[in-house]
Amino acid sequence: MDENLRDIVLGVAAAGVSASLGWLARTAQWRRRLRRKQAFFGLPGNSECLLVVNRDADGEGAVHRFDVFALLELSALIKDCGAHARIVRHDSAHQGFGAHTEFCLGGPYSNDRMAAHLRTLMPGMVVDVAGEPGSTWGSFRIGTETYRMEPGVREYVVLARLTAGEDSRPVFLFCGQRAITNQAAARHLLRHYEKLARKHRNQPFVLLLKVVNSQAYGPDVVELVADVTRAALAPAPVMEPDPDPATEPDPAPDAARDPASASGRGSAHPEPASGATVRRRLPRGSGASG
């Protein structure tokens, strides 16, 4: 009887020790993952970060519902890290970057702070915001490549993690061609941050993502197009203008000086008859309307 009781006590003790060791191991693993997560996002416990809110490009001061969904997902991330979020409008965030982690949402056509970040931190990326929405409006030019969207079928978004220095907090940019692409980029970051942290560590990165068939699949189907960090962070290449027709040399200067001799030789450019209309090509920028 004493031996049976001893076996029972030893079994219970061994089970308790095993459960305690397992709980300690899981807790240590969870804490390591939390520290890595906090380090990647720059969100230590009880810290403060900025959520820079854009506006709906088609509304007066409103926020698009897909941008609201992205903000909710980012808020859950911030809470998991034990940090606090401060929501700031894009046109009232008059402060520098690096002191607090920042999540900036929306393209430069709806977010003034995003436009400033692109000019300062990513000079190699240019977004077409001129004119009314059309074939080239909202297109990205990164380096020498241009990426145009086809609404609902093929749309692009840039996901970037940038820093001003080694000791500064990161700035996360979600620069999409449409609001649904901003949510897609935020969801992609939350799903793959561990892989991104292992690959890039604390170095900046700029990823070009493609959202496929958002009208059917929403923000869930995302493809990585390319890592455009080098092209986006480098100065924008100078695009050579088209040659001006007004500066082209005259192909037949002698004939122009002596039209009589040219017509006598059967020139291909005879002098026009009296009363005929001579059409001249105007150089670009002459003020003529099409």
Disulfide bonds with the S-S distance in Angstrom:
none
